Amino acid sequence: MSTAVIGIDIGGTNLRLALVLSSGAILEQRRIASGIEQGRDSFCSRLLTSIEDLRRAAASRGITVHAVGAGVPGLIDRTGHIRSSVNMRPLEGFNLGAFLEERTGLPAACGNDANTIALGEQRYGAGRGLASFLVITIGTGLGSGLILDGRLWTGAGGFAAEFGHVTVYPEGPPCPCGNRGCLEQYCSAGAVVRTARELIPGDLLAAVATDLSAEAVALLARQGVPGARVAFERLGQRLGVALGSLSNTLNLQAVIVGGGVAASFDLLLPALRAELSQRCFPSIYDGLAILKTGLGDDAGLLGGAALVNPPPPTAPRA
């Protein structure tokens, strides 16, 4: 009987699960509202129901589920406890991996969502064949995961690579993390919308839906609307300032960009490259690739799967 794992992508709005083979092929998916506002018990009940649903689907295919891996936004320590999660407050202090092991009877693991995505890119996506790279996910916030010399770097306590909370403007706007002027305040879907509202002429904004989104700003940019493209250029510039320092420090092979804003990768890339070329040593810049995610919307699902899917065996050297 063949085997698979269940990869889980947990967010403040949606809860997604997938049945994933060791190759990274997704056989089935489920998506439900996370319902985290109803509390931890309700959330966990919904999660367990969805896991059992996928296990039944796997059994109908003659497949055994052998593990469960989940990515969660927030700080997760080496023991698996969720220490802080702005979008999932009811889960703070909870060891979700241990809970899933107990309730499903399967090996389970829980990690920071951006870290698991970095593992997914390494195993199945744009990071294949690379030894050292940074993954950044730009959406509601800015998440990041760091692979160094082929291994996920999580730091002394398990909290490393919170790149979105690098300070870029000391007197900048407050961040939910408690700091001011964090990169996340300037590199996110919300930052694109705020800049667009400042720069796009009022009559043009009035013709757009009231609930302006980063996707809508990208469409306006492609239509040549003044100010819309600048919103993405500013994001690229500010990201370049922070990435330049990190690149000079770590001499990475690549930066992989994912998240919802990655759909507008072409709009921010020229400004990002221009900033990096000014701030990096030439020999470091020349060796740095800027790549778009290879996993798209499934990055979180495949990241959760990579957390518990053992890598394929390495062929012995001749």
Disulfide bonds with the S-S distance in Angstrom:
none
